Structures are given as C-alpha cells and as structure tokens.
Amino acid sequence: MLVCHCHRVSDRAVAQVVESGACRVGQVVRATKAGTDCGGCLQGLREVCERYFDQRDRADGLSAVG
C-alpha cells in the first residue's frame, strides 16, 4: 500500500527502514522523503511507523513502555 503518494513510498519501504534501525518517524521521513511534499500522508505515515516499531519491538522481545 502506498503511504506517500507524492514520493511513491510504500508501507514495505517504511518496514525496510524500520528493520534497518530507524526508531523515530523523523528517521523514516529522512530516509524515504515521505511526508516532505504536501504533508497529507503524515498521520498515516505515523500510524504505519508505529505499527512497524511495535512489531519490531515485539519480535525483539522488548515491551513497549510509553
């Protein structure tokens, strides 16, 4: 699914950046350019990032404390 239409960034691209070590939405934005044009995707991008951060943390055996 496309997360950012302006830069054609998919949820898979976001997952790859998170798997490579990104732990903040800003790091995903810098790596993919998602959200840097019209900004219409920012809320959805945040949600996708949080989902992948949570998945990674659970896979690593970490608890999400927030």
N, C-alpha and C positions, 0 to 999 in steps of 0.2 A: 504494500500500500504506500502511496506517496504521502509523505509527511509535509514536504515543502514543494509546492508546485513551481514556484519561481526558479528554484535551483535543482528541481527534479531529484530531491533527496528522499529515499525510501526508508521505511522502518528497518529494513535489513542493513542499510548503510549506517543508521543510528546504532543498531546492535553491534556492528563491527567496531565502531568507535568505542563503544562501552566495553566490549570484550578486550580492546586494546589498552584499556586502562582509564578511560575518562570516568570521572566520578562527579562531575558537575555539568549542568546544562550548558554553561558557557563554553566548556571544553568541546562539547558536541557541536555547538554553533561554530566555533573557530575551525574545527576540523572539516565540517560539511558545508558551511556557509548558509545552512538552513536558518530562516528567520531574519536574514540580513537585508532582505529587499522590502517587500510590502509589510511583513510582520504579521500577516493574517494567520500564520501557522504556529505562532509562538505557544499558545495554550496547548494545542495538540502535541507540539514537539515536547513540551514539558511533561505531558502525560506519558508519552512514549518513552522518554528518557527515564522517568521514574519507574515505569514498568520493567525496563531492562536493568536498571540499577538494582531493583528488588530481586529480580530473577538471578542476577549475578551473585548478589549477597547471599541468597538462599543456597545457591549451588556451592558457594564457598563456605557454607556453614555459619555465616555471620547472622546475627539478629539485627534487624533494622530498628534502631532506637531513635525516636525522633522528637 
